[in-house]
Amino acid sequence: MTIENKKVVTVHYHLTNADGQVIESSRGSEPLTYLHGAGTLLASLERALTGLDVGATTTVELAPAEAYGEHDATKIETLPGGAFARVPNLAVGMRLEGQDANGRTFTVRVMEIREDTVVIDANHPLAGETLTFAIEVLAIREATADELTHGHVHEAGGHPH
């Protein structure tokens, strides 16, 4: 069986940046299991994995445009400090969730806290980074009808909603 849309795929992955720094890795812990084609992974990474078999290993390098985009200076904003009055223990580096006018959720990172203002960055934390994924395919199986309906993998014994 090969990786294709609507298959449940289990992989070990090791993610590094252009400097070789490890960003995230499943090695030494639980592998990642996902529904291929459901948008769980970056589209460019899914394309690179399509057609691989169990036991395959590959290294995929993604330029920023293929990963989380270029860093966009227009996504850095200075807001009045009062907008954060309900955030307990506001600190630099903190990640906060917000909602836009259309109801879509977004995440920002607190970059700087000034006397009367707070500087936030709405770029993805990996924006502007060239990323390298080292992948080992551990298992591939057919997705269940429930998994296909819900668009994600269910653990053994089902998935409560």
Contacts in CASP RR format, 6 or more apart in sequence:
PFRMAT RR
TARGET T0000
AUTHOR 0000-0000-0000
METHOD contacts of the structure
MODEL  1
MTIENKKVVTVHYHLTNADGQVIESSRGSEPLTYLHGAGTLLASLERALT
GLDVGATTTVELAPAEAYGEHDATKIETLPGGAFARVPNLAVGMRLEGQD
ANGRTFTVRVMEIREDTVVIDANHPLAGETLTFAIEVLAIREATADELTH
GHVHEAGGHPH
1 7 0 8 1.000
1 53 0 8 1.000
1 54 0 8 1.000
1 140 0 8 1.000
1 141 0 8 1.000
2 51 0 8 1.000
2 52 0 8 1.000
2 53 0 8 1.000
2 140 0 8 1.000
3 9 0 8 1.000
3 36 0 8 1.000
3 49 0 8 1.000
3 50 0 8 1.000
3 51 0 8 1.000
3 52 0 8 1.000
3 53 0 8 1.000
3 137 0 8 1.000
3 140 0 8 1.000
4 36 0 8 1.000
4 50 0 8 1.000
4 51 0 8 1.000
5 36 0 8 1.000
5 37 0 8 1.000
5 50 0 8 1.000
6 35 0 8 1.000
6 36 0 8 1.000
6 37 0 8 1.000
6 142 0 8 1.000
6 143 0 8 1.000
6 148 0 8 1.000
7 35 0 8 1.000
7 36 0 8 1.000
7 140 0 8 1.000
7 141 0 8 1.000
7 142 0 8 1.000
7 143 0 8 1.000
8 33 0 8 1.000
8 34 0 8 1.000
8 35 0 8 1.000
8 36 0 8 1.000
8 139 0 8 1.000
8 140 0 8 1.000
8 141 0 8 1.000
8 142 0 8 1.000
8 143 0 8 1.000
8 147 0 8 1.000
8 153 0 8 1.000
9 33 0 8 1.000
9 34 0 8 1.000
9 35 0 8 1.000
9 36 0 8 1.000
9 49 0 8 1.000
9 137 0 8 1.000
9 139 0 8 1.000
9 140 0 8 1.000
10 31 0 8 1.000
10 32 0 8 1.000
10 33 0 8 1.000
10 137 0 8 1.000
10 138 0 8 1.000
10 139 0 8 1.000
10 140 0 8 1.000
11 26 0 8 1.000
11 31 0 8 1.000
11 32 0 8 1.000
11 34 0 8 1.000
11 49 0 8 1.000
11 135 0 8 1.000
11 136 0 8 1.000
11 137 0 8 1.000
11 138 0 8 1.000
12 26 0 8 1.000
12 27 0 8 1.000
12 31 0 8 1.000
12 32 0 8 1.000
12 135 0 8 1.000
12 136 0 8 1.000
12 138 0 8 1.000
13 24 0 8 1.000
13 25 0 8 1.000
13 26 0 8 1.000
13 31 0 8 1.000
13 32 0 8 1.000
13 133 0 8 1.000
13 134 0 8 1.000
13 135 0 8 1.000
13 136 0 8 1.000
14 22 0 8 1.000
14 25 0 8 1.000
14 26 0 8 1.000
14 27 0 8 1.000
14 133 0 8 1.000
14 134 0 8 1.000
15 22 0 8 1.000
15 23 0 8 1.000
15 24 0 8 1.000
15 25 0 8 1.000
15 131 0 8 1.000
15 132 0 8 1.000
15 133 0 8 1.000
15 134 0 8 1.000
16 22 0 8 1.000
16 23 0 8 1.000
16 131 0 8 1.000
16 132 0 8 1.000
16 134 0 8 1.000
17 23 0 8 1.000
17 126 0 8 1.000
17 129 0 8 1.000
17 130 0 8 1.000
17 131 0 8 1.000
17 132 0 8 1.000
18 129 0 8 1.000
18 130 0 8 1.000
18 132 0 8 1.000
20 132 0 8 1.000
23 126 0 8 1.000
23 131 0 8 1.000
26 32 0 8 1.000
31 138 0 8 1.000
33 139 0 8 1.000
33 153 0 8 1.000
34 40 0 8 1.000
34 41 0 8 1.000
34 152 0 8 1.000
34 153 0 8 1.000
35 143 0 8 1.000
35 147 0 8 1.000
35 148 0 8 1.000
35 151 0 8 1.000
35 152 0 8 1.000
35 153 0 8 1.000
36 46 0 8 1.000
36 49 0 8 1.000
36 50 0 8 1.000
37 46 0 8 1.000
38 151 0 8 1.000
38 152 0 8 1.000
39 46 0 8 1.000
40 152 0 8 1.000
41 49 0 8 1.000
42 62 0 8 1.000
42 66 0 8 1.000
42 67 0 8 1.000
42 68 0 8 1.000
44 60 0 8 1.000
44 62 0 8 1.000
44 66 0 8 1.000
44 67 0 8 1.000
45 60 0 8 1.000
45 62 0 8 1.000
45 133 0 8 1.000
48 58 0 8 1.000
48 60 0 8 1.000
49 58 0 8 1.000
49 60 0 8 1.000
49 135 0 8 1.000
49 137 0 8 1.000
52 58 0 8 1.000
52 135 0 8 1.000
52 137 0 8 1.000
53 137 0 8 1.000
53 140 0 8 1.000
54 137 0 8 1.000
54 138 0 8 1.000
54 139 0 8 1.000
54 140 0 8 1.000
55 136 0 8 1.000
55 137 0 8 1.000
55 138 0 8 1.000
56 136 0 8 1.000
56 137 0 8 1.000
57 134 0 8 1.000
57 135 0 8 1.000
57 136 0 8 1.000
57 137 0 8 1.000
58 134 0 8 1.000
58 135 0 8 1.000
59 132 0 8 1.000
59 133 0 8 1.000
59 134 0 8 1.000
59 135 0 8 1.000
60 132 0 8 1.000
60 133 0 8 1.000
60 135 0 8 1.000
61 130 0 8 1.000
61 131 0 8 1.000
61 132 0 8 1.000
61 133 0 8 1.000
62 130 0 8 1.000
62 131 0 8 1.000
62 132 0 8 1.000
62 133 0 8 1.000
63 130 0 8 1.000
64 70 0 8 1.000
64 71 0 8 1.000
64 127 0 8 1.000
64 128 0 8 1.000
64 129 0 8 1.000
64 130 0 8 1.000
67 126 0 8 1.000
67 128 0 8 1.000
67 129 0 8 1.000
67 130 0 8 1.000
67 131 0 8 1.000
68 124 0 8 1.000
68 125 0 8 1.000
68 126 0 8 1.000
68 127 0 8 1.000
68 128 0 8 1.000
68 129 0 8 1.000
69 124 0 8 1.000
69 127 0 8 1.000
69 128 0 8 1.000
70 127 0 8 1.000
70 128 0 8 1.000
71 123 0 8 1.000
71 127 0 8 1.000
71 128 0 8 1.000
72 123 0 8 1.000
72 127 0 8 1.000
75 121 0 8 1.000
75 122 0 8 1.000
75 123 0 8 1.000
76 111 0 8 1.000
76 119 0 8 1.000
76 120 0 8 1.000
76 121 0 8 1.000
76 122 0 8 1.000
76 123 0 8 1.000
77 119 0 8 1.000
77 120 0 8 1.000
77 122 0 8 1.000
78 114 0 8 1.000
78 117 0 8 1.000
78 118 0 8 1.000
78 119 0 8 1.000
79 117 0 8 1.000
79 118 0 8 1.000
79 119 0 8 1.000
79 120 0 8 1.000
80 116 0 8 1.000
80 117 0 8 1.000
80 118 0 8 1.000
81 116 0 8 1.000
81 117 0 8 1.000
81 118 0 8 1.000
83 118 0 8 1.000
84 90 0 8 1.000
84 96 0 8 1.000
84 118 0 8 1.000
87 94 0 8 1.000
87 96 0 8 1.000
90 110 0 8 1.000
90 113 0 8 1.000
90 118 0 8 1.000
91 110 0 8 1.000
91 113 0 8 1.000
92 110 0 8 1.000
92 111 0 8 1.000
92 112 0 8 1.000
92 113 0 8 1.000
93 109 0 8 1.000
93 110 0 8 1.000
93 111 0 8 1.000
94 109 0 8 1.000
94 110 0 8 1.000
95 107 0 8 1.000
95 108 0 8 1.000
95 109 0 8 1.000
95 110 0 8 1.000
96 107 0 8 1.000
96 108 0 8 1.000
96 109 0 8 1.000
96 110 0 8 1.000
96 120 0 8 1.000
97 105 0 8 1.000
97 106 0 8 1.000
97 107 0 8 1.000
98 105 0 8 1.000
98 106 0 8 1.000
98 107 0 8 1.000
98 108 0 8 1.000
99 105 0 8 1.000
99 106 0 8 1.000
100 106 0 8 1.000
106 122 0 8 1.000
107 122 0 8 1.000
108 120 0 8 1.000
108 121 0 8 1.000
108 122 0 8 1.000
109 120 0 8 1.000
109 121 0 8 1.000
109 125 0 8 1.000
110 118 0 8 1.000
110 119 0 8 1.000
110 120 0 8 1.000
111 119 0 8 1.000
111 120 0 8 1.000
111 121 0 8 1.000
112 118 0 8 1.000
112 119 0 8 1.000
113 119 0 8 1.000
143 153 0 8 1.000
144 154 0 8 1.000
146 154 0 8 1.000
146 158 0 8 1.000
146 159 0 8 1.000
147 153 0 8 1.000
147 154 0 8 1.000
150 159 0 8 1.000
150 161 0 8 1.000
152 159 0 8 1.000
END
